[in-house]
Amino acid sequence: MADSMSQFAGLGVISQEKSTFDGATIISMSPTFLYSGQGMSANNVKLGARWNSKVPDQVALIPSYSSSAARGGSAYVNISGMEVNIDGEIKSFRTAGLTQHESSSYNPVSRDVYTKSEGTVVVPWDVLQKMMAATDCRIRIHTGSDYEDSIFSVERIPGGQSTVKFSLKEFISKVDAVRVAR
């Protein structure tokens, strides 16, 4: 039931398209939950992914922070990079370009502005494969002067909610099907 509700809410949804510009196949996964490692809670930053057949040996991981700002509050974060700890081996990656900030709507009753901040971290495809196969994989996403740590190797938060690793299995399966067909 939790997986259906996540899909309905747009979390971890996989899509595939053909670029009208260069004919590339692009497979995307909308951002979904990262497990904080504390009880039944997820982190504030979610993680999505994007793969392009014209650059098959790389994948873009998309840290995404959604929030709301009420009457002058700040709801944007800058995403500057990501560290990945794969069974004790730590790799660091910087974001490609600036964090994208947008506001999607305004609620005149509560006076909330709904916001989103997204970064792009490009990693080698084999690093994503190692992350998925690891016994213990952790992610640290740097947000301005702070960071959030996540336990990537957990597929479900206690209570049943799926995490990014669960959704990435389908994403990788779709990418592998395109890679084999090439």
JOLIN-V441565 format. One record per helix or strand. SS is the DSSP state (h for helix, s for strand). FROM is the first residue (numbers start at 0). TO is the last residue. If there is no record, write none. Layout:
SS;FROM;TO  SS;FROM;TO
This chain:
h;1;7  s;13;17  s;24;31  s;34;34  s;41;41  s;44;51  h;52;54  s;57;69  s;78;85  s;88;93  s;99;106  s;111;117  s;120;123  h;124;132  s;136;142  s;145;150  s;155;155  s;161;161  h;163;180
